[in-house]
Amino acid sequence: MADAGLRGRGGGWFPVARKWQAVRAEAADPYRASRLPPVVVANGAESEPGSVKDQHLMRHRPADVLAGLALAARAVGATEAIVFLKGSFEREAAALEAARRQAPLDGLSLTIRRGENSYVAGEETAILEVLEGRRAWPRPKPPLPYASGLEGRPTLVQNVETLARVPAAVAEPERYKAAETTLVTVWGHVRRPGVHEVTLGTPLRGIVDDCAGGATDGLGWLFPAGPSAAPLRGADADTPLDPDALRAAGSALGTASLLVVGASACPLSLAASLAAFFEREACGQCPPCTMGTANLSRILQAVEAGTARAADLGHLAEAAGFMSDHGYCAHSRTAAASVTGLLRRCSEDVQAHLGGRGCPRPAAPVDPFAPGSPERAAIELPA
Ligand code: SF4
């Protein structure tokens, strides 16, 4: 796995081999507090707005997920595994159950569980909380799951797409590394929203044009990680779809939920949509996140409506700065980074909205991150 260089597809792109080594080492530690054996949790609780690649994978290639899960369990010395799904993923559960009946799991004890539907419920420690019978609230860290996860056991939590890639990566590591692909959900203002397998390094523009039939209103904005990172302007569409290149460009790849927004959209309506999403999905545990996301949302609604003053932007920057260092999970700092990153890229639009002038653009506001938005409805898979 280290030779293949596989990195996790749950959003963080963390090297899989290092994660496996950490769980394995913890399980072998004679001085660890818990004597319970390690366990593997496959994270199929896909909740990033717009992303349906894990759902697609579980419906159409469930055997690959289970084959990777069996290999991962063997690597870390686990004899028990759980596939954890979003509450609404009945079809995915049925597909995995059908595949399980035919899969050679080498004595691995496998359970398939469904949880809640909220965004934060897909966070790895929130999943562990649900599996232990509590509400889906992320845990403070440390400890991380590899050291003390489910019931205090060394726990490997791995995204289902990552697991589905394991058999090919293990079988021929050099070949896998030389032509690595990833699943991308392309959605928003494109002719053909959908899930595509794309070679890492492909320019974003090529994915929009060749996979999704092109943009319907020009390339205004590209959100390669959905709401979970600052977007790129359409002028930067030649940036490669690659986690390191996107980070260097001030964005991220995350779960490759690539939202395309047309050139006529007001970026302040996008910023308000982003902030409202983070406010809506904050779980309520940490005051800096709960209050901070509410503040960002309130200020951005005022900016969009043209009722904000320049001083409000100072308050927004102050709130975002505080949010960057607080919170049990990444929600708070991700909200701050996404929203401020977008605002930095559209400072002229921000100024045009201040002082009671309102939006100078003729196009209607867009709210792609809202549940049931036309952009989300167009990519959602039938139940
Ligand atoms: S940072 Fe936000 S979403 Fe995460 S645990 Fe705290 S309140 Fe919940």
Residues whose N, C-alpha, C, O or C-beta is under 5 A from the ligand:
A	BS01	SF4	V120 P138 E281 A282 C283 G284 Q285 C286 C289 T290 H326 G327 Y328 C329 H331 S332
